[in-house]
Structure formats: C-alpha cells, structure tokens
Amino acid sequence: MTDTLFLTSTDVVNLATPADYVDAVREGYRQRGNGAPAQPRSKFFNADPKGMLTTYAAVLPETGAMGGYMYSAGFGAEDAWFMTPVFDAESGAPLALLDGASMNPHKTGAAGAVAVDELARSDADTLAVIGSGAQARGQLRATATVRDFTEIRVYSPTPENRNAFASDFDESLEASVRAVDSSSRALSGADVVITATRASDPVFDSDDLEAGTHVTAMGQYSPDKRELDAATIANATYVPDLRERATFDAGSYIQALEEGAISEDHVSAELGDIVAGNAHGRTDEDEITVFDSGGTGIETVAAAYLLYERAQEEGLGTEIEFEPASEALTGN
C-alpha cells in the first residue's frame, strides 16, 4: 500500500500566488526544452449525450513528478470535471490526486505569462485583453507579474461582463484597467494582447496589430477554434506550447495552413526551447510574436506538484490508499 494525498479544489485554492505558478511553470517549460516528454491532448467525443473526454500528460524529471489532466465536459451533467493525478517520476508511485478545477486558470495563465516574459518587449506597458471569463482573469493575474503594465484595456461582447472585469482588476492592480467597446480600441497602442475566448472566428483584425506587439492566444485548442486570422499567424514569429500541437488542434494555425498563408515549417520554436535557451524568441523591437497556448501536461504537472508540496507543508488534504499492482494482481 502507498498513501496518496487527495486534494479538493478548496484545499488548494489559496496555496500559491500567481507568481508562484509562473515560477513553477517556467521551470516545467525549461525542462521540456531540455527534452522532458510531453504530448498534445487526446480527445474523445460523444454524440448523445454530447460530450468530450480529454487527457494529456507530461514527465518533469528534474521536478520529480509526472502526470497530467483527465477531464470530461458536457455529457448528461452539462458541466466539466477535472482530475489531476501526480506520480513520483522515479518510483512511479502515486503522490497526489487533485480536483484540478480551481487551479486551471492559474496554471494556464502562468504558461501565457512565461511566454509574455520570453517574447514581449521588455518595455511593454500597455495590455489588451479580449475575453472576460475565468481564463482571461487567470491570464491577466499571471501576466501582471512579469511586466509592469500601466494601462490595461478589456473587450468582450457583453458590456456587463467587460465592465465587471475592468472594475475588479482596477481595484486589485496598480495599472489603470478599463473596458472598451471594440477589439480595435483595445488593441490601439497595445504592446501585449491576450485572447481568452471560445471564438470560431478571429477576434481582431491583423491590421489592428502594431509593430512589436506580442499576442498570447489561449482559446484555439481545436481545429474549429480560431481567435487569430491567417495574416496574424503569417506575419508573426509563431511559438506554440508544443510543436506537435500546431498541426493537431491549433485552429488558427491549421486554418492559416489550409488557406495557403503559411507552410508547415512556419513554427519558429516551442516555448520550452526558448525558455531553455536553445532557440531565439524575439529578435527585434518591431517583430510581432504569437504564443499559441492550447494546454499541455507541462504546466499541469508543474502546478499540481507545486500545490502538492504546499499542501504537505500546510497539512491539508486527505490520505487515500493505493495498492501496487504486484499485490493487487496476485491478491497477496
């Protein structure tokens, strides 16, 4: 038998700051850049009731952890459920099982923030956010730890949502945060753009991007999702979280490829390659850069292990027993 720590979303909700998540996820991507294994998600769809089962995983050998996400969305419950197993990378023993829902925007936001730190200009101080949901909030909280923004503009189609978003962050951040009524107004003069939507059509026009802008797009994790138009992809230094994802489920990249705007060799580098110093990120002040964040096991394992360690320190969670196969299969 081995004791495994079960952590609820309530257990982990206050265990780490946005900066903590960013540090852990940066380290995870550094390991990926030096060869740590990770693969894009697998997706299984059900028609009746409509739903999706998704899983992805990674091994972070220097952290000493491996695992990932398995989650369902839709089906009869018409909701989503996130399970996050964490294993010891040396022994294979299960260390923890997390209800991963509450950490999701934080770990995804941290991946976006790492990309901003690597790809945005060092003097970037104006941020545009397209979207106002939980993921947009996670992106902003994390990204605000890597650049000193003075002005943040948010746009989403529903005025009540964008106004509430702006009000909440205007109180909690030192930057001026305000809602605007179009994506073009959000992008005007922006040094960094974050898109966090469920859009099937581009959420801004490439002509609205100014020279030197960095874009983090995290809502295009399916071939039919498309936050960025073909011209934006074609004109940018394009960096995905995983190279393999670009032609697997990165909707904007796939559709730009189908339109003939780019070729398959348009991927500049994986984020991990840049973090590890094995590839260049931004090379000049006028370059447009794009980070395509579709979600991987890298940030998931990095964040989950961080929370596991913090929970141990705080005495949180419930121990559950797992029986090794050597005993369970033989009955001994």
Buried (B, 14 or more C-beta within 10 A) or exposed (E): EBEBBBBBBEBBEEBBEBBBBBBBBBBBBBBBBBEBBBBBBEBEEEEEEEBBBBBBBBBBBEBBBBBBBBBBBBBEEEEBEBBBBBBBBEEEEBBBBBBBBBBBBBBBBBBBBBBBBBBBBEEBBBBBBBBBBBBBBBBBBBBBBBBEBEBBBBBBBEEEBBBBBBEBBBEEBEBBBBBBEEBBBBBBEBBBBBBBBEBEEBBBEBEBBBEBBBBBBBBBBBBEBBBBBBBBBBBBBBBBBBBBBBBBBBBBBBBBBEEEBBEEEBBBBBBBBBBBEBBEBBEEEEBBBBBBBBBBBBBBBBBBBBBBBBBBEEEBBEEEEEEEEEEEEEEE
